[in-house]
């Protein structure tokens, strides 16, 4: 079974990889990924640990993801994992 593919402007085949998960152990809550995503896929998630609130990134609207991987490229901690969609 193949994956959903598209074409670049130069007519080259491209397989988008969509956001699958965010690793809370790696995410530091900087918010860069949420700022760069133009499709509202990501949202902040607050975790209350021992009276100190920490902010992390979460996937709020996975269906809005277009597979550009901009969030993963801006993440210094490599907290994102991606996967292509089966056709």
C-alpha positions in Angstrom: 0.0 0.0 0.0 1.4 3.4 -0.9 1.4 6.8 0.8 -0.4 10.0 -0.1 1.9 12.0 -2.3 1.9 15.4 -3.9 3.9 17.4 -6.3 6.3 20.3 -5.7 6.2 23.4 -7.8 9.0 21.9 -9.9 6.8 18.8 -10.5 8.8 16.5 -8.2 7.0 13.9 -6.1 6.8 14.7 -2.4 5.4 12.6 0.5 4.1 14.8 3.3 4.8 13.5 6.8 2.1 14.5 9.3 2.7 15.1 13.0 2.1 12.0 15.1 3.2 12.9 18.6 5.1 15.2 20.8 7.5 13.7 23.4 6.8 15.4 26.7 10.2 14.3 28.0 12.0 16.3 25.4 9.6 19.3 25.0 10.7 22.3 27.1 7.6 24.4 26.4 9.4 27.2 24.5 6.4 27.7 22.2 8.3 28.1 18.9 6.4 25.3 17.2 3.0 26.7 18.2 4.0 30.1 16.7 5.2 28.6 13.4 2.2 26.4 12.8 -0.2 28.4 10.6 -2.9 25.8 10.8 -3.7 25.6 14.5 -2.5 22.0 14.9 -0.6 22.6 18.1 -1.7 24.1 21.5 -0.2 24.6 24.9 -0.8 21.9 27.5 -0.3 22.8 31.2 1.1 20.1 33.5 1.0 20.8 37.3 3.9 19.0 38.9 4.7 19.6 42.6 3.2 23.1 42.7 5.1 24.3 39.7 3.1 24.6 36.5 5.0 23.6 33.4 3.8 24.3 29.8 4.2 21.8 27.0 3.1 21.5 23.4 0.2 19.2 22.5 -1.5 18.2 19.3 -4.9 19.9 19.5 -6.1 19.6 15.9 -4.3 16.8 14.1 -6.7 16.8 11.2 -5.5 20.3 10.3 -1.9 19.2 9.7 -0.7 19.6 6.1 2.6 17.6 6.6 5.0 20.5 6.2 7.0 19.5 9.3 7.7 23.2 10.2 7.1 22.5 13.8 9.7 19.7 13.8 12.3 21.9 12.1 11.9 24.7 14.7 12.2 22.3 17.6 15.7 22.3 19.0 14.9 19.3 21.2 13.6 17.1 18.4 10.4 16.4 20.4 8.2 15.7 17.3 7.6 12.5 15.5 6.0 12.3 12.0 4.6 9.7 9.7 3.1 9.7 6.2 -0.5 8.7 5.6 -1.5 5.6 3.7 -3.4 6.2 0.5 
